[in-house]
Amino acid sequence: MARGEREERGVNITAGGDVMGGVVSGSANVFRKSVVQGSGTLNIDEGQLAGLPPEYVEALKQFTKNVGEQLQSNKVDQTKIEDINRQLDEFVKDLGSAKPDEGVGVLKQKSLNSRFTGLAGKILSALPKTAEVLTSFTPLLPFSKIIGESTQKLVEAIQKEV
């Protein structure tokens, strides 16, 4: 090797499981977790979806795809997207093992309604007030029963306020 030249070496390590703590140095380190992605912007951990009924899983996948496309096409700031992701994560966590054919208790319903309202508010404040944005929420209609009111009417009311 000539003076001043450096030898480039690469290491490719593939591992499974979760990292609970550790130290990583260098560049180009990538860590991934199994997630459902909506156009590269919104993510839901697959583990959180495992206990949900299939119609809820499909609704959330379609919703993240729709909203993700809206966020990208409107060039929404990454910090706002991260905030929306946190709200989405909290809503999905609160869903837990909710079943559409079984009622949820009053406390759980109020909590889910609050989480949904917060999520919708974050999304609607980041996007323009258009019918297309409202339509992005349509897949979440199955959640109306467990949040105690029509998701579409709630989204429309929130859009008027933000």
C-alpha positions as CSV (number, residue, x, y, z in Angstrom):
1,M,0.0,0.0,0.0
2,A,1.4,3.4,-0.9
3,R,2.0,6.1,1.7
4,G,-1.2,8.1,2.5
5,E,-3.6,5.4,1.3
6,R,-5.9,3.6,3.6
7,E,-7.3,0.2,3.3
8,E,-11.1,0.1,3.5
9,R,-12.6,-2.8,5.3
10,G,-16.2,-3.6,5.7
11,V,-17.9,-5.7,8.3
12,N,-21.4,-7.1,7.7
13,I,-23.2,-8.4,10.8
14,T,-26.8,-9.5,10.8
15,A,-28.3,-10.2,14.2
16,G,-31.8,-10.8,15.5
17,G,-33.6,-9.7,18.6
18,D,-33.8,-6.4,20.4
19,V,-30.9,-4.2,21.6
20,M,-31.5,-3.2,25.2
21,G,-28.3,-1.3,25.5
22,G,-24.9,-1.1,24.0
23,V,-22.2,1.1,22.5
24,V,-21.8,1.5,18.7
25,S,-19.2,3.6,17.0
26,G,-18.4,4.2,13.4
27,S,-20.6,5.2,10.5
28,A,-23.3,3.7,8.4
29,N,-24.7,1.7,11.3
30,V,-28.3,0.7,10.7
31,F,-30.7,-0.7,13.3
32,R,-34.2,-1.9,12.2
33,K,-37.2,-3.4,13.9
34,S,-40.1,-5.1,12.2
35,V,-42.5,-2.3,11.4
36,V,-45.4,-1.6,9.2
37,Q,-44.5,1.5,7.2
38,G,-46.8,3.9,5.4
39,S,-44.8,5.3,2.5
40,G,-41.7,5.6,4.6
41,T,-43.0,8.1,7.1
42,L,-45.3,6.5,9.6
43,N,-44.4,3.2,11.4
44,I,-46.2,0.8,13.6
45,D,-44.3,-2.0,15.4
46,E,-45.5,-5.4,14.2
47,G,-45.5,-6.7,17.7
48,Q,-48.2,-4.2,18.7
49,L,-50.4,-5.4,15.9
50,A,-50.1,-9.1,16.9
51,G,-53.0,-9.2,19.3
52,L,-55.4,-7.0,17.3
53,P,-58.3,-8.3,15.2
54,P,-57.4,-8.5,11.4
55,E,-59.8,-5.6,10.5
56,Y,-58.0,-3.3,12.9
57,V,-54.6,-4.4,11.6
58,E,-55.7,-3.8,8.0
59,A,-57.3,-0.4,8.9
60,L,-54.1,0.8,10.6
61,K,-52.0,-0.4,7.6
62,Q,-54.2,1.5,5.1
63,F,-54.3,4.5,7.4
64,T,-50.5,4.8,7.8
65,K,-50.1,4.3,4.0
66,N,-52.7,7.1,3.2
67,V,-51.4,9.6,5.8
68,G,-47.8,8.8,5.0
69,E,-48.4,9.7,1.3
70,Q,-50.1,12.9,2.4
71,L,-47.2,13.8,4.7
72,Q,-44.7,13.2,1.9
73,S,-46.5,15.0,-0.8
74,N,-47.0,18.0,1.4
75,K,-43.3,17.9,2.5
76,V,-44.1,17.9,6.2
77,D,-41.1,18.6,8.5
78,Q,-39.5,15.4,9.9
79,T,-39.9,16.6,13.6
80,K,-43.7,16.9,13.0
81,I,-43.7,13.4,11.5
82,E,-41.8,12.0,14.5
83,D,-44.3,13.6,16.8
84,I,-47.2,12.1,14.8
85,N,-45.4,8.7,15.0
86,R,-45.3,9.0,18.8
87,Q,-49.0,9.7,18.9
88,L,-49.7,6.8,16.6
89,D,-47.6,4.5,18.8
90,E,-49.5,5.5,21.9
91,F,-52.9,5.0,20.2
92,V,-51.9,1.5,19.0
93,K,-50.5,0.6,22.5
94,D,-53.8,1.7,24.1
95,L,-55.7,-0.5,21.6
96,G,-54.1,-3.5,23.3
97,S,-56.4,-6.4,22.7
98,A,-59.6,-4.5,22.0
99,K,-62.1,-6.4,20.0
100,P,-64.7,-4.7,17.7
101,D,-67.5,-7.1,18.7
102,E,-66.9,-6.7,22.4
103,G,-67.5,-3.4,24.3
104,V,-64.6,-1.7,26.1
105,G,-65.1,-0.2,29.5
106,V,-65.8,3.5,30.0
107,L,-62.2,4.3,31.1
108,K,-60.7,2.5,28.2
109,Q,-63.1,4.1,25.7
110,K,-62.3,7.6,27.1
111,S,-58.5,6.9,26.9
112,L,-58.8,5.6,23.3
113,N,-60.9,8.6,22.3
114,S,-58.3,11.0,23.8
115,R,-55.5,9.2,22.0
116,F,-57.3,9.2,18.7
117,T,-58.2,12.9,19.1
118,G,-54.5,13.7,19.9
119,L,-53.4,11.7,16.9
120,A,-55.9,13.3,14.5
121,G,-55.1,16.8,15.8
122,K,-51.3,16.3,15.2
123,I,-51.9,15.0,11.7
124,L,-54.5,17.6,10.7
125,S,-52.4,20.5,12.0
126,A,-49.5,19.4,9.9
127,L,-51.5,19.0,6.6
128,P,-53.6,21.3,4.5
129,K,-57.4,21.5,5.1
130,T,-58.5,19.4,2.1
131,A,-61.1,16.7,1.5
132,E,-58.3,14.4,0.5
133,V,-56.7,14.7,3.9
134,L,-60.0,13.9,5.6
135,T,-60.4,10.9,3.3
136,S,-57.1,9.5,4.6
137,F,-58.8,8.8,7.9
138,T,-61.6,6.7,6.3
139,P,-59.9,3.3,7.0
140,L,-60.2,4.1,10.7
141,L,-64.1,3.8,10.6
142,P,-64.0,0.4,12.4
143,F,-62.6,2.2,15.5
144,S,-65.7,4.3,15.9
145,K,-67.4,1.8,18.2
146,I,-64.4,1.5,20.6
147,I,-63.7,5.3,20.8
148,G,-67.4,6.0,21.4
149,E,-68.2,8.3,18.4
150,S,-67.8,8.4,14.7
151,T,-64.2,8.7,13.7
152,Q,-65.1,10.6,10.6
153,K,-67.2,13.2,12.4
154,L,-64.6,13.6,15.1
155,V,-61.9,14.2,12.4
156,E,-64.1,16.7,10.6
157,A,-64.7,18.6,13.9
158,I,-61.0,18.6,14.7
159,Q,-60.1,19.9,11.3
160,K,-62.3,22.9,11.8
161,E,-60.5,23.7,15.0
162,V,-56.9,23.4,13.9
